[in-house]
Amino acid sequence: MDTHLPERKYSDEEIREEHMRIVRLRRLVDFSMALIAQSAMSPEEAQRVVEGVRSQAARLFPGKDGTFELLYTPRFRRLIAEKFALL
């Protein structure tokens, strides 16, 4: 049984837009991690920052919530655990 779908060709514009969304999310994640690391905030405030990033990622990449959980959630968890000595 062959379950391969025909390969879709993406336009240059679609590729550019995807790249810009990736860059925007990376900058947001980097900024948020720096903010959490360097600010005097509570663990709850840090978690709200993470939720805001997660929400923005969902808007940028609808239906890709699992990818955020796989790539970024562990990074944020480690940072919050280290900052607030939750290890």
Distance bins in CASP14 RR format, pairs under 12 A and 6 or more apart:
PFRMAT RR
TARGET T0000
AUTHOR 0000-0000-0000
RMODE 2
METHOD distances of the structure
MODEL  1
8 14 0 0 0 0 1 0 0 0 0 0 0
8 15 0 0 0 0 0 1 0 0 0 0 0
9 15 0 0 0 0 0 1 0 0 0 0 0
10 16 0 0 0 0 1 0 0 0 0 0 0
10 17 0 0 0 0 1 0 0 0 0 0 0
10 18 1 0 0 1 0 0 0 0 0 0 0
10 19 0 0 0 0 0 1 0 0 0 0 0
11 17 0 0 0 0 1 0 0 0 0 0 0
11 18 0 0 0 0 0 1 0 0 0 0 0
12 18 0 0 0 0 0 1 0 0 0 0 0
12 19 0 0 0 0 0 1 0 0 0 0 0
13 19 0 0 0 0 0 1 0 0 0 0 0
13 20 0 0 0 0 0 1 0 0 0 0 0
14 20 0 0 0 0 0 1 0 0 0 0 0
14 21 0 0 0 0 0 1 0 0 0 0 0
15 21 0 0 0 0 0 1 0 0 0 0 0
15 22 0 0 0 0 0 1 0 0 0 0 0
16 22 0 0 0 0 0 1 0 0 0 0 0
16 23 0 0 0 0 0 1 0 0 0 0 0
17 23 0 0 0 0 0 1 0 0 0 0 0
17 24 0 0 0 0 0 1 0 0 0 0 0
17 60 0 0 0 0 0 1 0 0 0 0 0
17 61 0 0 0 0 0 1 0 0 0 0 0
18 24 0 0 0 0 0 1 0 0 0 0 0
18 25 0 0 0 0 0 1 0 0 0 0 0
18 60 0 0 0 0 1 0 0 0 0 0 0
18 61 0 0 0 0 1 0 0 0 0 0 0
18 64 0 0 0 0 0 1 0 0 0 0 0
19 25 0 0 0 0 0 1 0 0 0 0 0
19 26 0 0 0 0 0 1 0 0 0 0 0
19 60 0 0 0 0 0 1 0 0 0 0 0
20 26 0 0 0 0 0 1 0 0 0 0 0
20 27 0 0 0 0 0 1 0 0 0 0 0
20 60 0 0 0 0 1 0 0 0 0 0 0
21 27 0 0 0 0 0 1 0 0 0 0 0
21 28 0 0 0 0 0 1 0 0 0 0 0
21 56 0 0 0 0 0 1 0 0 0 0 0
21 57 0 0 0 0 1 0 0 0 0 0 0
21 58 0 0 0 0 0 1 0 0 0 0 0
21 59 0 0 0 0 1 0 0 0 0 0 0
21 60 1 0 1 0 0 0 0 0 0 0 0
21 61 1 0 0 1 0 0 0 0 0 0 0
21 62 0 0 0 0 0 1 0 0 0 0 0
21 64 0 0 0 0 0 1 0 0 0 0 0
22 28 0 0 0 0 0 1 0 0 0 0 0
22 29 0 0 0 0 0 1 0 0 0 0 0
22 57 0 0 0 0 0 1 0 0 0 0 0
22 60 0 0 0 0 1 0 0 0 0 0 0
22 61 0 0 0 0 1 0 0 0 0 0 0
22 64 0 0 0 0 0 1 0 0 0 0 0
22 67 0 0 0 0 0 1 0 0 0 0 0
22 71 0 0 0 0 0 1 0 0 0 0 0
23 29 0 0 0 0 0 1 0 0 0 0 0
23 30 0 0 0 0 0 1 0 0 0 0 0
23 60 0 0 0 0 0 1 0 0 0 0 0
24 30 0 0 0 0 0 1 0 0 0 0 0
24 31 0 0 0 0 0 1 0 0 0 0 0
24 53 0 0 0 0 0 1 0 0 0 0 0
24 56 0 0 0 0 1 0 0 0 0 0 0
24 57 0 0 0 0 1 0 0 0 0 0 0
24 59 0 0 0 0 0 1 0 0 0 0 0
24 60 1 0 0 1 0 0 0 0 0 0 0
24 61 0 0 0 0 0 1 0 0 0 0 0
25 31 0 0 0 0 0 1 0 0 0 0 0
25 32 0 0 0 0 0 1 0 0 0 0 0
25 52 0 0 0 0 0 1 0 0 0 0 0
25 53 0 0 0 0 1 0 0 0 0 0 0
25 54 0 0 0 0 0 1 0 0 0 0 0
25 55 0 0 0 0 0 1 0 0 0 0 0
25 56 1 0 0 1 0 0 0 0 0 0 0
25 57 1 0 1 0 0 0 0 0 0 0 0
25 58 0 0 0 0 0 1 0 0 0 0 0
25 59 0 0 0 0 1 0 0 0 0 0 0
25 60 1 0 1 0 0 0 0 0 0 0 0
25 61 1 0 0 1 0 0 0 0 0 0 0
25 64 0 0 0 0 0 1 0 0 0 0 0
25 67 0 0 0 0 0 1 0 0 0 0 0
25 68 0 0 0 0 1 0 0 0 0 0 0
25 71 0 0 0 0 1 0 0 0 0 0 0
25 72 0 0 0 0 1 0 0 0 0 0 0
26 32 0 0 0 0 0 1 0 0 0 0 0
26 33 0 0 0 0 0 1 0 0 0 0 0
26 53 0 0 0 0 0 1 0 0 0 0 0
26 56 0 0 0 0 0 1 0 0 0 0 0
26 57 0 0 0 0 0 1 0 0 0 0 0
26 60 0 0 0 0 0 1 0 0 0 0 0
26 71 0 0 0 0 0 1 0 0 0 0 0
26 72 0 0 0 0 1 0 0 0 0 0 0
26 75 0 0 0 0 0 1 0 0 0 0 0
27 33 0 0 0 0 0 1 0 0 0 0 0
27 34 0 0 0 0 0 1 0 0 0 0 0
27 53 0 0 0 0 0 1 0 0 0 0 0
27 56 0 0 0 0 0 1 0 0 0 0 0
27 60 0 0 0 0 0 1 0 0 0 0 0
28 34 0 0 0 0 0 1 0 0 0 0 0
28 35 0 0 0 0 0 1 0 0 0 0 0
28 49 0 0 0 0 0 1 0 0 0 0 0
28 50 0 0 0 0 0 1 0 0 0 0 0
28 52 0 0 0 0 1 0 0 0 0 0 0
28 53 1 0 1 0 0 0 0 0 0 0 0
28 54 0 0 0 0 0 1 0 0 0 0 0
28 55 0 0 0 0 0 1 0 0 0 0 0
28 56 1 0 1 0 0 0 0 0 0 0 0
28 57 1 0 0 1 0 0 0 0 0 0 0
28 59 0 0 0 0 0 1 0 0 0 0 0
28 60 0 0 0 0 1 0 0 0 0 0 0
28 68 0 0 0 0 0 1 0 0 0 0 0
28 72 0 0 0 0 1 0 0 0 0 0 0
28 76 0 0 0 0 0 1 0 0 0 0 0
29 35 0 0 0 0 0 1 0 0 0 0 0
29 36 0 0 0 0 0 1 0 0 0 0 0
29 49 0 0 0 0 0 1 0 0 0 0 0
29 50 0 0 0 0 1 0 0 0 0 0 0
29 52 0 0 0 0 0 1 0 0 0 0 0
29 53 1 0 0 1 0 0 0 0 0 0 0
29 54 0 0 0 0 0 1 0 0 0 0 0
29 56 0 0 0 0 1 0 0 0 0 0 0
29 57 0 0 0 0 1 0 0 0 0 0 0
29 60 0 0 0 0 0 1 0 0 0 0 0
29 68 0 0 0 0 1 0 0 0 0 0 0
29 71 0 0 0 0 1 0 0 0 0 0 0
29 72 1 0 1 0 0 0 0 0 0 0 0
29 73 0 0 0 0 0 1 0 0 0 0 0
29 75 1 0 0 1 0 0 0 0 0 0 0
29 76 0 0 0 0 1 0 0 0 0 0 0
29 79 0 0 0 0 0 1 0 0 0 0 0
30 36 0 0 0 0 0 1 0 0 0 0 0
30 37 0 0 0 0 0 1 0 0 0 0 0
30 53 0 0 0 0 0 1 0 0 0 0 0
30 72 0 0 0 0 0 1 0 0 0 0 0
30 75 0 0 0 0 0 1 0 0 0 0 0
30 76 0 0 0 0 0 1 0 0 0 0 0
30 79 0 0 0 0 0 1 0 0 0 0 0
31 37 0 0 0 0 0 1 0 0 0 0 0
31 38 0 0 0 0 0 1 0 0 0 0 0
31 39 0 0 0 0 0 1 0 0 0 0 0
31 49 0 0 0 0 1 0 0 0 0 0 0
31 52 0 0 0 0 0 1 0 0 0 0 0
31 53 0 0 0 0 1 0 0 0 0 0 0
31 56 0 0 0 0 0 1 0 0 0 0 0
32 38 0 0 0 0 0 1 0 0 0 0 0
32 39 0 0 0 0 0 1 0 0 0 0 0
32 41 0 0 0 0 0 1 0 0 0 0 0
32 45 0 0 0 0 0 1 0 0 0 0 0
32 46 0 0 0 0 1 0 0 0 0 0 0
32 47 0 0 0 0 0 1 0 0 0 0 0
32 48 0 0 0 0 0 1 0 0 0 0 0
32 49 1 0 1 0 0 0 0 0 0 0 0
32 50 1 0 0 1 0 0 0 0 0 0 0
32 51 0 0 0 0 0 1 0 0 0 0 0
32 52 0 0 0 0 1 0 0 0 0 0 0
32 53 1 0 1 0 0 0 0 0 0 0 0
32 54 0 0 0 0 0 1 0 0 0 0 0
32 55 0 0 0 0 0 1 0 0 0 0 0
32 56 0 0 0 0 1 0 0 0 0 0 0
32 57 0 0 0 0 0 1 0 0 0 0 0
32 72 0 0 0 0 1 0 0 0 0 0 0
32 75 0 0 0 0 0 1 0 0 0 0 0
32 76 1 0 0 1 0 0 0 0 0 0 0
32 79 0 0 0 0 1 0 0 0 0 0 0
32 80 0 0 0 0 0 1 0 0 0 0 0
33 39 0 0 0 0 0 1 0 0 0 0 0
33 46 0 0 0 0 1 0 0 0 0 0 0
33 49 0 0 0 0 1 0 0 0 0 0 0
33 50 0 0 0 0 1 0 0 0 0 0 0
33 53 0 0 0 0 1 0 0 0 0 0 0
33 72 0 0 0 0 1 0 0 0 0 0 0
33 75 1 0 0 1 0 0 0 0 0 0 0
33 76 1 0 0 1 0 0 0 0 0 0 0
33 77 0 0 0 0 0 1 0 0 0 0 0
33 78 0 0 0 0 1 0 0 0 0 0 0
33 79 1 0 1 0 0 0 0 0 0 0 0
33 80 0 0 0 0 1 0 0 0 0 0 0
33 82 0 0 0 0 0 1 0 0 0 0 0
33 83 0 0 0 0 0 1 0 0 0 0 0
34 49 0 0 0 0 0 1 0 0 0 0 0
34 79 0 0 0 0 1 0 0 0 0 0 0
34 83 0 0 0 0 0 1 0 0 0 0 0
35 41 1 0 0 1 0 0 0 0 0 0 0
35 45 0 0 0 0 1 0 0 0 0 0 0
35 46 0 0 0 0 1 0 0 0 0 0 0
35 48 0 0 0 0 0 1 0 0 0 0 0
35 49 1 0 0 1 0 0 0 0 0 0 0
35 50 0 0 0 0 0 1 0 0 0 0 0
35 52 0 0 0 0 0 1 0 0 0 0 0
35 53 0 0 0 0 0 1 0 0 0 0 0
35 76 0 0 0 0 0 1 0 0 0 0 0
35 79 0 0 0 0 0 1 0 0 0 0 0
35 80 0 0 0 0 0 1 0 0 0 0 0
35 83 0 0 0 0 0 1 0 0 0 0 0
36 42 0 0 0 0 0 1 0 0 0 0 0
36 43 0 0 0 0 1 0 0 0 0 0 0
36 44 0 0 0 0 0 1 0 0 0 0 0
36 45 0 0 0 0 1 0 0 0 0 0 0
36 46 1 0 1 0 0 0 0 0 0 0 0
36 47 0 0 0 0 1 0 0 0 0 0 0
36 48 0 0 0 0 0 1 0 0 0 0 0
36 49 1 0 1 0 0 0 0 0 0 0 0
36 50 1 0 0 1 0 0 0 0 0 0 0
36 52 0 0 0 0 0 1 0 0 0 0 0
36 53 0 0 0 0 0 1 0 0 0 0 0
36 75 0 0 0 0 0 1 0 0 0 0 0
36 76 1 0 0 1 0 0 0 0 0 0 0
36 77 0 0 0 0 0 1 0 0 0 0 0
36 78 0 0 0 0 0 1 0 0 0 0 0
36 79 1 0 1 0 0 0 0 0 0 0 0
36 80 1 0 0 1 0 0 0 0 0 0 0
36 81 0 0 0 0 0 1 0 0 0 0 0
36 82 0 0 0 0 0 1 0 0 0 0 0
36 83 1 0 0 1 0 0 0 0 0 0 0
36 84 0 0 0 0 1 0 0 0 0 0 0
37 46 0 0 0 0 1 0 0 0 0 0 0
37 49 0 0 0 0 0 1 0 0 0 0 0
37 75 0 0 0 0 0 1 0 0 0 0 0
37 76 0 0 0 0 0 1 0 0 0 0 0
37 78 0 0 0 0 0 1 0 0 0 0 0
37 79 1 0 0 1 0 0 0 0 0 0 0
37 80 0 0 0 0 1 0 0 0 0 0 0
37 82 0 0 0 0 1 0 0 0 0 0 0
37 83 1 0 0 1 0 0 0 0 0 0 0
37 84 0 0 0 0 0 1 0 0 0 0 0
38 46 0 0 0 0 0 1 0 0 0 0 0
38 49 0 0 0 0 0 1 0 0 0 0 0
38 79 0 0 0 0 0 1 0 0 0 0 0
38 83 0 0 0 0 1 0 0 0 0 0 0
39 45 0 0 0 0 1 0 0 0 0 0 0
39 46 0 0 0 0 1 0 0 0 0 0 0
39 49 0 0 0 0 1 0 0 0 0 0 0
39 79 0 0 0 0 0 1 0 0 0 0 0
39 83 0 0 0 0 1 0 0 0 0 0 0
40 46 0 0 0 0 0 1 0 0 0 0 0
40 83 0 0 0 0 0 1 0 0 0 0 0
40 84 0 0 0 0 0 1 0 0 0 0 0
41 47 0 0 0 0 1 0 0 0 0 0 0
41 48 0 0 0 0 1 0 0 0 0 0 0
41 49 1 0 0 1 0 0 0 0 0 0 0
41 50 0 0 0 0 0 1 0 0 0 0 0
41 79 0 0 0 0 0 1 0 0 0 0 0
41 80 0 0 0 0 0 1 0 0 0 0 0
41 83 0 0 0 0 1 0 0 0 0 0 0
41 84 0 0 0 0 1 0 0 0 0 0 0
42 48 0 0 0 0 1 0 0 0 0 0 0
42 49 0 0 0 0 0 1 0 0 0 0 0
42 80 0 0 0 0 0 1 0 0 0 0 0
42 83 0 0 0 0 0 1 0 0 0 0 0
42 84 0 0 0 0 1 0 0 0 0 0 0
43 49 0 0 0 0 0 1 0 0 0 0 0
43 50 0 0 0 0 0 1 0 0 0 0 0
43 76 0 0 0 0 0 1 0 0 0 0 0
43 77 0 0 0 0 0 1 0 0 0 0 0
43 79 0 0 0 0 0 1 0 0 0 0 0
43 80 1 0 0 1 0 0 0 0 0 0 0
43 81 0 0 0 0 1 0 0 0 0 0 0
43 82 0 0 0 0 0 1 0 0 0 0 0
43 83 0 0 0 0 1 0 0 0 0 0 0
43 84 1 0 1 0 0 0 0 0 0 0 0
43 85 0 0 0 0 0 1 0 0 0 0 0
43 86 1 0 0 1 0 0 0 0 0 0 0
44 50 0 0 0 0 0 1 0 0 0 0 0
44 51 0 0 0 0 0 1 0 0 0 0 0
44 80 0 0 0 0 0 1 0 0 0 0 0
44 84 0 0 0 0 0 1 0 0 0 0 0
45 51 0 0 0 0 0 1 0 0 0 0 0
45 52 0 0 0 0 0 1 0 0 0 0 0
45 80 0 0 0 0 0 1 0 0 0 0 0
45 83 0 0 0 0 0 1 0 0 0 0 0
45 84 0 0 0 0 0 1 0 0 0 0 0
46 52 0 0 0 0 0 1 0 0 0 0 0
46 53 0 0 0 0 0 1 0 0 0 0 0
46 76 0 0 0 0 1 0 0 0 0 0 0
46 77 0 0 0 0 0 1 0 0 0 0 0
46 79 0 0 0 0 1 0 0 0 0 0 0
46 80 1 0 1 0 0 0 0 0 0 0 0
46 81 0 0 0 0 0 1 0 0 0 0 0
46 82 0 0 0 0 0 1 0 0 0 0 0
46 83 1 0 0 1 0 0 0 0 0 0 0
46 84 1 0 0 1 0 0 0 0 0 0 0
46 86 0 0 0 0 0 1 0 0 0 0 0
47 53 0 0 0 0 0 1 0 0 0 0 0
47 54 0 0 0 0 0 1 0 0 0 0 0
47 73 0 0 0 0 0 1 0 0 0 0 0
47 76 0 0 0 0 1 0 0 0 0 0 0
47 77 0 0 0 0 0 1 0 0 0 0 0
47 79 0 0 0 0 0 1 0 0 0 0 0
47 80 1 0 0 1 0 0 0 0 0 0 0
47 81 0 0 0 0 0 1 0 0 0 0 0
47 83 0 0 0 0 0 1 0 0 0 0 0
47 84 0 0 0 0 0 1 0 0 0 0 0
47 86 0 0 0 0 0 1 0 0 0 0 0
48 54 0 0 0 0 0 1 0 0 0 0 0
48 55 0 0 0 0 0 1 0 0 0 0 0
48 76 0 0 0 0 0 1 0 0 0 0 0
48 80 0 0 0 0 0 1 0 0 0 0 0
49 55 0 0 0 0 0 1 0 0 0 0 0
49 56 0 0 0 0 0 1 0 0 0 0 0
49 72 0 0 0 0 0 1 0 0 0 0 0
49 76 0 0 0 0 1 0 0 0 0 0 0
49 79 0 0 0 0 0 1 0 0 0 0 0
49 80 0 0 0 0 1 0 0 0 0 0 0
49 83 0 0 0 0 0 1 0 0 0 0 0
50 56 0 0 0 0 0 1 0 0 0 0 0
50 57 0 0 0 0 0 1 0 0 0 0 0
50 68 0 0 0 0 0 1 0 0 0 0 0
50 69 0 0 0 0 0 1 0 0 0 0 0
50 72 0 0 0 0 1 0 0 0 0 0 0
50 73 1 0 0 1 0 0 0 0 0 0 0
50 74 0 0 0 0 0 1 0 0 0 0 0
50 75 0 0 0 0 1 0 0 0 0 0 0
50 76 1 0 1 0 0 0 0 0 0 0 0
50 77 0 0 0 0 1 0 0 0 0 0 0
50 78 0 0 0 0 0 1 0 0 0 0 0
50 79 0 0 0 0 1 0 0 0 0 0 0
50 80 1 0 0 1 0 0 0 0 0 0 0
51 57 0 0 0 0 0 1 0 0 0 0 0
51 58 0 0 0 0 0 1 0 0 0 0 0
51 68 0 0 0 0 0 1 0 0 0 0 0
51 72 0 0 0 0 0 1 0 0 0 0 0
51 73 0 0 0 0 0 1 0 0 0 0 0
51 76 0 0 0 0 1 0 0 0 0 0 0
52 58 0 0 0 0 1 0 0 0 0 0 0
52 59 0 0 0 0 0 1 0 0 0 0 0
52 60 0 0 0 0 0 1 0 0 0 0 0
52 68 0 0 0 0 0 1 0 0 0 0 0
52 72 0 0 0 0 0 1 0 0 0 0 0
52 76 0 0 0 0 0 1 0 0 0 0 0
53 59 0 0 0 0 0 1 0 0 0 0 0
53 60 0 0 0 0 0 1 0 0 0 0 0
53 68 0 0 0 0 1 0 0 0 0 0 0
53 69 0 0 0 0 0 1 0 0 0 0 0
53 71 0 0 0 0 0 1 0 0 0 0 0
53 72 1 0 0 1 0 0 0 0 0 0 0
53 73 0 0 0 0 1 0 0 0 0 0 0
53 75 0 0 0 0 0 1 0 0 0 0 0
53 76 1 0 0 1 0 0 0 0 0 0 0
53 79 0 0 0 0 0 1 0 0 0 0 0
54 60 0 0 0 0 0 1 0 0 0 0 0
54 61 0 0 0 0 0 1 0 0 0 0 0
54 64 0 0 0 0 0 1 0 0 0 0 0
54 65 1 0 0 1 0 0 0 0 0 0 0
54 66 0 0 0 0 0 1 0 0 0 0 0
54 67 0 0 0 0 0 1 0 0 0 0 0
54 68 1 0 1 0 0 0 0 0 0 0 0
54 69 0 0 0 0 1 0 0 0 0 0 0
54 71 0 0 0 0 0 1 0 0 0 0 0
54 72 1 0 0 1 0 0 0 0 0 0 0
54 73 1 0 0 1 0 0 0 0 0 0 0
54 76 0 0 0 0 1 0 0 0 0 0 0
55 61 0 0 0 0 0 1 0 0 0 0 0
55 62 0 0 0 0 0 1 0 0 0 0 0
55 65 0 0 0 0 0 1 0 0 0 0 0
55 68 0 0 0 0 1 0 0 0 0 0 0
56 62 0 0 0 0 0 1 0 0 0 0 0
56 68 0 0 0 0 1 0 0 0 0 0 0
56 72 0 0 0 0 0 1 0 0 0 0 0
57 63 0 0 0 0 0 1 0 0 0 0 0
57 64 1 0 0 1 0 0 0 0 0 0 0
57 65 1 0 0 1 0 0 0 0 0 0 0
57 66 0 0 0 0 1 0 0 0 0 0 0
57 67 0 0 0 0 1 0 0 0 0 0 0
57 68 1 0 1 0 0 0 0 0 0 0 0
57 69 0 0 0 0 1 0 0 0 0 0 0
57 70 0 0 0 0 0 1 0 0 0 0 0
57 71 0 0 0 0 1 0 0 0 0 0 0
57 72 1 0 0 1 0 0 0 0 0 0 0
57 73 0 0 0 0 0 1 0 0 0 0 0
57 76 0 0 0 0 0 1 0 0 0 0 0
58 64 1 0 0 1 0 0 0 0 0 0 0
58 65 1 0 1 0 0 0 0 0 0 0 0
58 66 0 0 0 0 1 0 0 0 0 0 0
58 67 0 0 0 0 0 1 0 0 0 0 0
58 68 1 0 0 1 0 0 0 0 0 0 0
58 69 0 0 0 0 0 1 0 0 0 0 0
58 72 0 0 0 0 0 1 0 0 0 0 0
59 65 0 0 0 0 0 1 0 0 0 0 0
59 68 0 0 0 0 0 1 0 0 0 0 0
60 67 0 0 0 0 0 1 0 0 0 0 0
60 68 0 0 0 0 1 0 0 0 0 0 0
61 67 1 0 0 1 0 0 0 0 0 0 0
61 68 1 0 0 1 0 0 0 0 0 0 0
61 71 0 0 0 0 0 1 0 0 0 0 0
61 72 0 0 0 0 0 1 0 0 0 0 0
62 68 0 0 0 0 0 1 0 0 0 0 0
63 69 0 0 0 0 0 1 0 0 0 0 0
64 70 0 0 0 0 1 0 0 0 0 0 0
64 71 0 0 0 0 1 0 0 0 0 0 0
64 72 0 0 0 0 0 1 0 0 0 0 0
65 71 0 0 0 0 0 1 0 0 0 0 0
65 72 0 0 0 0 0 1 0 0 0 0 0
65 73 0 0 0 0 0 1 0 0 0 0 0
66 72 0 0 0 0 1 0 0 0 0 0 0
66 73 0 0 0 0 1 0 0 0 0 0 0
67 73 0 0 0 0 0 1 0 0 0 0 0
68 74 0 0 0 0 0 1 0 0 0 0 0
68 75 0 0 0 0 0 1 0 0 0 0 0
68 76 0 0 0 0 1 0 0 0 0 0 0
69 75 0 0 0 0 0 1 0 0 0 0 0
69 76 0 0 0 0 0 1 0 0 0 0 0
69 77 0 0 0 0 0 1 0 0 0 0 0
72 78 0 0 0 0 0 1 0 0 0 0 0
72 79 0 0 0 0 0 1 0 0 0 0 0
73 79 0 0 0 0 0 1 0 0 0 0 0
73 80 0 0 0 0 0 1 0 0 0 0 0
74 80 0 0 0 0 0 1 0 0 0 0 0
74 81 0 0 0 0 0 1 0 0 0 0 0
75 81 0 0 0 0 0 1 0 0 0 0 0
75 82 0 0 0 0 0 1 0 0 0 0 0
76 82 0 0 0 0 0 1 0 0 0 0 0
76 83 0 0 0 0 0 1 0 0 0 0 0
77 83 0 0 0 0 0 1 0 0 0 0 0
77 84 0 0 0 0 0 1 0 0 0 0 0
77 86 0 0 0 0 1 0 0 0 0 0 0
77 87 0 0 0 0 0 1 0 0 0 0 0
78 84 0 0 0 0 0 1 0 0 0 0 0
78 86 0 0 0 0 0 1 0 0 0 0 0
78 87 0 0 0 0 1 0 0 0 0 0 0
79 86 0 0 0 0 0 1 0 0 0 0 0
79 87 0 0 0 0 0 1 0 0 0 0 0
80 86 1 0 0 1 0 0 0 0 0 0 0
80 87 0 0 0 0 0 1 0 0 0 0 0
81 87 1 0 1 0 0 0 0 0 0 0 0
END
